Amino acid sequence: MEFTPGLAVSRRLYDEVVAPALGAVPHAAGRVDSGSDVLGFDTARSMDHDWGPRLQVFVRDRATAAAARAGIVLPETFHGIPTRDHGEQIGVTVDALDDYLTASLALPDPANPTTDDWLALPTQRLAEFTGGAVFRDDLGGLTAAREALRWYPDDVWRYVVAAQWMRIDQEEPFVGRCGELGDDLGSRIVAARLARDLMRLFLLLERRYPPYSKWLGTAVAKISTAPHEALRKAVRADDWRQREHHLLEAATRAGERTNEVFGTAEDPTPRPFHDRPIMVLGAARFARALEPERPMTGAVDQWVDSTDVLSLVGRARAAARGLNRAGLGPNDR
């Protein structure tokens, strides 16, 4: 079967099947949940699971949702693509809009998120919800929520970028320290972690929500300001000094870009780590230039690395709430 991007398939399903079934019922419809197609990263390989003629329909209330759900009957296949799994229709969901927004974002008011709300939302979910496509919105609430979450407010953005810089500061000497101890594997692992953090930093600097690991490199490849070759060389290098050199090249560019974007004036020249024969950028300088006061815990996916937490927004919010209750959150001194 010839590959057609999933969003195009979903749009066709809406136009040809779902919209006629709904008739005059006021509704919103689109693909704003999850999947590689929502991010525009799907390929022919994606067709083997959780892909195809899928979309979400939103109406005003639960009673309308139940009636609309009963009225949408999909064919067994749509342009050759199955719409059922073991007899169950899997392609179209119908929900009351407020119910969906509460469940999928775990926000009390999706159109007016607070700072704590922002920091409790994983960037993968933000990328999905603000990406994807809306095919129709009679209700207005879906569009309003997507616009409200399109990007961080400036103060939250500065804070998240500062926290990303602090992550880099916490490990940047370890490529060399592992290396001089003869721990080449440890040095490689730290270098890969730093490359990942730098990749996320470049996305944040360009106002892009970093996706989860499978799509991180694909997303960064679309960023012209990222030092792609330096990052590739850093993770390929067989000598720790070369790793250090290429990571510093990438970090220097990140420092320059931070100055350009935020108007900071930190010197991005690498420097020795104390009196040791190890070079670092001194990334904490950029963190403190952006956010001189608050603890650098950052957004939830800057300190949680569990898919079982980050893929469920309620759990991510609970984790962030727990951090704040412990007095370790961004609003604690």
GIJOKA-V759162 format. One record per pair of residues at least 24 apart in sequence whose ideal C-beta (glycine too) atoms are under 10 Angstrom apart, sorted by the first residue. I is the first residue (numbers start at 1). J is the second residue. Records with the same first field share a line. If there is no record, write none. Layout:
BEGIN
I: J, J
END
This chain:
BEGIN
1: 44, 47, 79, 80, 81
2: 44, 80
3: 42, 43, 44, 45, 46, 47
4: 42, 44, 47, 52, 79, 81
5: 36, 37, 40, 41, 42, 43, 46
6: 31, 35, 36, 37, 38, 40, 41, 42, 43, 46, 47, 50, 51, 52, 53, 54, 81, 132, 133
7: 31, 35, 37, 38, 39, 40, 42, 54, 55, 131, 132, 133, 135
8: 37, 133
9: 37, 42, 47, 51, 52, 53, 54, 55, 78, 79, 81, 91
10: 35, 37, 38, 51, 52, 53, 54, 55, 56, 78, 91, 92, 132, 133, 135
11: 53, 55, 133, 135
12: 53, 78, 79
13: 52, 53, 54, 55, 74, 75, 78, 79, 81, 83, 91, 92, 135
14: 53, 55, 57, 92, 133, 135, 136
15: 135, 136
16: 53, 75, 78, 79
17: 53, 55, 72, 73, 74, 75, 78, 83, 91, 92
18: 53, 55, 57, 68, 71, 72, 74, 91, 92, 94, 135, 136
19: 57, 135, 136
20: 72
21: 57, 68, 70, 71, 72, 73, 74, 92
22: 57, 59, 68, 71, 72, 94, 136, 138
23: 68, 71
24: 138
25: 57, 59, 60, 64, 65, 67, 68, 71, 94, 138
26: 58, 59, 60, 64, 136, 137, 138, 139, 140
27: 57, 58, 59, 60, 64, 65, 68, 94, 97, 136, 137, 138, 139, 142
28: 56, 57, 58, 59, 60, 97, 100, 134, 135, 136, 137, 138, 139, 140, 141, 142, 143
29: 55, 56, 57, 58, 59, 92, 94, 133, 134, 135, 136, 137, 138, 142
30: 55, 56, 57, 58, 132, 133, 134, 135, 136, 137, 142, 143, 146
31: 55, 56, 128, 131, 132, 133, 134, 135
32: 56, 58, 100, 101, 104, 128, 129, 130, 131, 132, 133, 134, 142, 145, 146
33: 93, 100, 104, 125, 128, 129, 132
34: 104, 124, 125, 128, 129, 132, 311
35: 128, 132
36: 211, 214, 215, 218
37: 131, 132, 133
38: 127, 128, 129, 130, 131, 132, 133
39: 124, 127, 128, 131, 132, 209, 211, 212, 214, 215, 218, 219
40: 131, 132, 133, 215, 218, 219, 222
41: 131, 211, 214, 215, 218, 219, 222
47: 81
49: 85
50: 90
51: 81
52: 77, 78, 79, 80, 81, 82, 83, 90, 91
53: 77, 78, 79, 81, 82, 83, 90, 91, 92
54: 81, 83, 90, 91, 92, 93
55: 91, 92, 93, 94, 132, 133, 135
56: 92, 93, 94, 95, 97, 100, 104, 132, 134, 135, 142
57: 92, 93, 94, 95, 97, 100, 135, 136
58: 93, 94, 95, 96, 97, 98, 99, 100, 101, 134, 136, 137, 138, 139, 141, 142
59: 94, 95, 96, 97, 100, 138, 139
60: 96, 97, 98, 138, 139, 141
61: 96, 97, 98, 99
62: 94, 95, 96, 98, 99
63: 96
64: 94, 96
65: 93, 94, 95, 96, 97, 99, 100
66: 94, 96
67: 94
68: 92, 94, 95
69: 93, 94, 95
70: 94
97: 137, 139, 140, 141, 142, 145
98: 139, 141
100: 141, 142, 145
101: 129, 141, 142, 144, 145
102: 313, 314
103: 313, 314
104: 128, 129, 145, 313, 314
105: 129, 145, 149, 313, 314, 317
106: 312, 313, 314, 315, 316, 317, 318, 320
107: 145, 148, 149, 313, 317
109: 145, 148
110: 141, 142, 144, 145, 146, 148, 149
111: 140, 141, 143, 144, 145, 146, 147, 148, 149
112: 144, 145, 148
113: 145, 148, 149, 152, 153, 156
114: 153, 156
115: 152, 153, 155, 156, 159, 329, 330, 331
116: 317, 320, 321, 324, 329, 330, 331
117: 149, 156, 317, 320
118: 149, 152, 153, 155, 156, 157, 159, 160, 299, 300, 320, 330
119: 152, 156, 159, 160, 163, 297, 298, 299, 300, 301, 302, 316, 317, 320, 323, 324, 329, 330, 331
120: 299, 300, 313, 314, 316, 317, 318, 319, 320, 321, 323, 324, 329
121: 149, 152, 209, 299, 300, 301, 310, 313, 316, 317, 320
122: 209, 210, 211, 212, 299, 300, 301, 304, 309, 310, 311, 312, 313, 315, 316, 317
123: 152, 160, 200, 203, 204, 208, 209, 210, 211, 212, 299, 300, 301, 302, 310
124: 209, 210, 211, 212, 213, 214, 215, 301, 307, 310, 311, 313, 316
125: 149, 209, 212, 301, 310, 311, 312, 313, 316
126: 150, 151, 152, 209, 210, 211, 299, 301, 313
127: 203, 208, 209, 210, 211, 212, 215, 219
128: 209, 211
129: 209, 313
130: 209
131: 209, 211
149: 209
150: 207, 209
151: 207, 208, 209
152: 204, 207, 209, 299
154: 262
155: 291
156: 299, 330
157: 204, 205, 207, 261, 262, 290
158: 258, 261, 262, 264, 289, 290, 291
159: 287, 290, 291, 294, 296, 297, 298, 299, 330
160: 200, 201, 204, 290, 291, 298, 299, 301, 302, 330
161: 200, 201, 204, 205, 254, 258, 261, 262, 286, 287, 290, 291, 298
162: 258, 262, 284, 286, 287, 288, 289, 290, 291, 292, 294, 296, 298, 330
163: 204, 287, 290, 291, 294, 295, 296, 297, 298, 299, 302, 303, 330
164: 197, 198, 200, 201, 202, 203, 204, 205, 210, 254, 258, 283, 286, 287, 290, 296, 298, 299, 302
165: 197, 201, 204, 251, 254, 255, 258, 266, 281, 283, 284, 285, 286, 287, 288, 289, 290, 291, 296, 298
166: 197, 283, 284, 286, 287, 288, 290, 291, 295, 296, 297, 298, 302
167: 193, 194, 196, 197, 198, 200, 201, 283, 287, 296, 298, 302, 303
168: 193, 194, 197, 198, 200, 201, 247, 251, 254, 280, 281, 283, 284, 286, 287
169: 197, 280, 281, 282, 283, 284, 285, 286, 287, 288, 296
170: 194, 197, 283, 284, 296
171: 197, 280, 283
172: 197, 244, 247, 248, 251, 270, 273, 278, 279, 280, 281, 282, 283, 284
173: 244, 272, 273, 274, 276, 278, 279, 280
174: 273, 278, 280
175: 234, 237, 240, 241, 243, 244, 245, 247, 248, 278, 279, 280
176: 240, 241, 243, 244, 247, 273, 276, 277, 278, 279, 280
177: 240, 273, 276, 278
178: 240, 243
179: 239, 240, 241, 242, 243, 244, 278
180: 240, 241, 276, 277, 278
181: 240
182: 240
183: 240
184: 238, 239, 240, 243
186: 240
187: 237, 239, 240, 241, 243, 244
188: 234, 235, 236, 237, 238, 240, 243
190: 240, 243, 247
191: 231, 234, 235, 236, 237, 240, 242, 243, 244, 246, 247
192: 234, 235, 243
194: 231, 234, 235, 243, 244, 247, 250, 251, 283
195: 220, 230, 231, 232, 233, 234, 235, 243, 246, 247, 250
196: 220, 231, 235
197: 251, 254, 283, 302
198: 226, 227, 230, 231, 234, 247, 250, 251, 253, 254, 283
199: 223, 226, 228, 231, 250, 254
200: 301, 302
201: 226, 250, 251, 254, 255, 257, 258, 283, 286
202: 226, 227, 228, 231, 250, 253, 254, 257
204: 254, 258, 261, 299, 302
205: 254, 257, 258, 260, 261, 262
206: 257, 261
207: 261
209: 299, 301
210: 299, 301, 302
212: 301, 307, 310, 311
213: 305, 307
225: 253, 254, 256, 257, 260, 261
226: 250, 253, 254, 257
227: 251, 252, 253, 254, 257
240: 278
241: 277, 278, 279
244: 270, 278, 279, 280
245: 270, 279
247: 279, 280, 281
248: 279, 280, 281
250: 281
251: 280, 281, 282, 283, 286
252: 281
254: 281, 283, 286
255: 281, 282, 283, 285, 286, 289
258: 283, 286, 287, 289, 290
259: 286, 289
262: 286, 289, 290
263: 289
264: 288, 289, 290
265: 289
266: 290
291: 330
293: 330, 333
294: 329, 330, 331, 332, 333
295: 323, 327, 328, 329, 330, 331, 332, 333
296: 330
297: 323, 324, 328, 329, 330, 332
298: 330
299: 330
303: 328
END
